[in-house]
Structures are given as C-alpha cells and as structure tokens.
Amino acid sequence: MDERARRGAGGTPGGIGEFLLGAALAVAGGWLLTNQVTVSSGYWQLWGMSAFGLSLLPLLLGIGLLFFDGRSAWGWVLTAGGAVIILTGIVTNLHVYFRPTSLFNTLVMLGLLAAGVGLIARSLRAH
C-alpha cells in the first residue's frame, strides 16, 4: 500500500478516527459551554450622552464620497474607519455573563471540550 494513501490527520500515519471523535467532542463541549452564556449590550456614551449617532458620521461621509467618486482615497479611509469604529463600539459595550448552572453540567461541558482538544492533538501525532 502506498504510504501517501495511509496518511491520516495532519499528514501522520493513522489518527482519522481519533480526529473525528475529538472534533465531535470539542464541538459538543463548545456548544454546551457557549449555550450557557448570555450576552447583552450597554449604551454607547461619550461625556454622558449617546454616542452611536456620532460614530455613524465617518461611515456615512465615506459612503457618500465613494458614491461621488469610487476611487476617492478619503472615501475608502472614512468608510473603513467608520466600520472599525462601529465594530469596536459594539464589542467594547458587550456584557458577557455565564448563567448559573450545576457543577456537574459545568464539568461535563469543560470535560467534553478538553477531551476533544486532547484527542485532536493526539491524532496529529504519529503512532
């Protein structure tokens, strides 16, 4: 049998079954863990006032410049900068909470995730 045909996960001999089982365990553990997280958002404030409308100005000016002249360097800079400002504002104002759960459920979630990552790493070694 050709050696190339026997190669498994990561180009090493064997390990396809371990890799697939590890991936399934890691996905299950990750899904269960992220399912216990609640994400909410706060208000964008700048000196005590709402700042979301102000963060839209560079994006809107950039889009306007791009519709006027599609090759405008300032239009591209303002559009990209405005998008970065909005994305940064959204991410920095997120509040992430882990919902209360039992110790058993937490151990199952983290155990599945750790076992999956361990099996994936093991499948990439030659054995």
Summary of the structure (lengths in Angstrom):
residues: 127
radius of gyration: 24.0
end to end distance: 17.6
largest distance: 71.7
contacts: 351
relative contact order: 0.24
helix: 67%
strand: 13%
